[in-house]
């Protein structure tokens, strides 16, 4: 079974996922899903756990008949009158697929990683990034997020992960 990332307008991922589940035929599509991550945000003077899209602008499709998927997506695009950059199918490499599964598990949600900062680098003590610090491309301590080296395509958007410094 193969995974494909389907590009869409950021903010419309849920709608596109539901449209795929409703309109794409069963042999072409086994499942459509999104990945999310937990992060900390400060508002109203307190820190709150928040859930965000791990890959904004992407919906993941799972298929065991990938040769049927491109035509089905073109049909969906015509039906739904999607504007802008349209939809593009990007195959997800097996290595990337394994890394995403290791980080998110079967629930397709990445929990918050807690750790410390030493010499400008984040070291996770607990959470999905513990022992996987090599995946971190950069850290934004102000926003409490890490940008990961999990790219769906060479020009694709990176993955995001929530961090907490303690």
N, C-alpha and C positions, 0 to 999 in steps of 0.2 A: 504494500500500500504506500502510495506516494503522497507527499504534501506539496501543495502549491500555495504561494502567497498571491492574492488577488489585490491589486492596487485599487483604491477608491479615495474619495474625498475624505480628509480627516474630519471626524465628527459624524460621519455617516456609516461607520463600520457596522454598527448593530443593525441598521436598516438593510445594508447589503448582505450581511450574514443571513438575516431572516428571509430576504428575497431569494438567496441561493437555496436555502432549505426548502422553500415553497415551490420554486419554479425549475430547478435543475433536476433532470431525470435521475432515477436511482442508479442505473449502471455507471453514470458519469460521476456522481457525487455520493460519497458515503457519509460525510459529515462536513459541516462548516462551523468554524469556531474562531474565537479571539483569545489573545493572551493579555493578562493584566498583571500589574504589580502593585504592591503596597508601598506607600511612602508616607513620610511625616510632613505635615504642613502646619504652619503656625498662623492661626487667625483667631480673632476675639481674645488675644492675649494668651492663648494656650496652644499646645501641640495636639494635633489630631491625626489619627491614621486615616489615610485617604486611598482610594483605589483609582488607578490610572491605566491607560492603554500602554502595553509594553511596546507595541509596534503601531504607532498612530498611522492611519491611512492604509492598513493592510487587514485583509480577512484571509484566514487560512482555510484551504479546501483539502479534504482527504479523498483520494480516489484510488481504486484498484484497476480502473480502466482509464488511464490518463489520456489515451488517444481520443476519447469522447469529450473530454472537458473543454478544449478550446472552442469547439463549435457551440456547445451549450452556453458558454459564457458570452459569446457573440450574440446569441439569441436573447439572453437575459439583458444584455446591454441595449439591444434594440427595443425590447419590451419596456424597460424602465426609464428610457429617455435620460440616461445619465449624461451629464454635461462635463465640461472641463477636460481633464487629461484622459478620461475614459478608464477602461479597465484593462489591465495587463496581467497576464499570468506569469509568475516567476517560479520556476522549480526550486524547491528548498533542498539543498544538498544534505546527504545522509549525516554528515558530521555536524552540521548546524542543527539538524533535527534532533540528534542525540543530546547536544548541549542544551537546547531549549527544554527538552524533556527532563534532563537532570536538574535544571534550575526551577522548573515550574511543576513538575510531577503531573499526575493524571488530572488534577483539578484545573490545570492550565492557568494557575495563578502563582506568581512568585512572591513569597513572603518577604518581609523586611529583613535585611542583614544588619546586624549590629557589630560595631567594631571600634577601632581606634585609628588615629592618623599619626604616622611617624614619618618624618622626613618628606612630608608632602604626599605620602601614599596612604591609601586606605587599606587597613588589614582587618578582615572580617573575623570576628570571634565566634559568631553564631549566624545561622541563616544560610540561604542557598549559595552565597558567595564565599563562605568559609572554605578555604583551600582552593578556591578558584579565582584568586585575585589577579591571575594572569589574563583573565577575560576583561578586566577593567581598562578602558582606554583613557578615561579621565573622570574626575570627581568634581561635582559642584557642591561644596560644603554648605553654601548659603541655601540652596534649594533641597539639600539632602538627597541627591540623586547621583548615580554613577551611570556613565555611558559605557555600554559594553561593546566588545569587538565581535558581535554577532550580526553580521550583515547579511541580509537576504539576497542582495545583489551588489555588484561593485559600486553602483551609484545609489544604492538603497539607503533607507534610513537606519540608523543604529537602534539597538535595543536599549531600553532604560531599566534601571533597577533602583529600588529605594534603599537608602542606607540611614543608619542612626548612629551617631557618635556618642559614646558614653564613657 
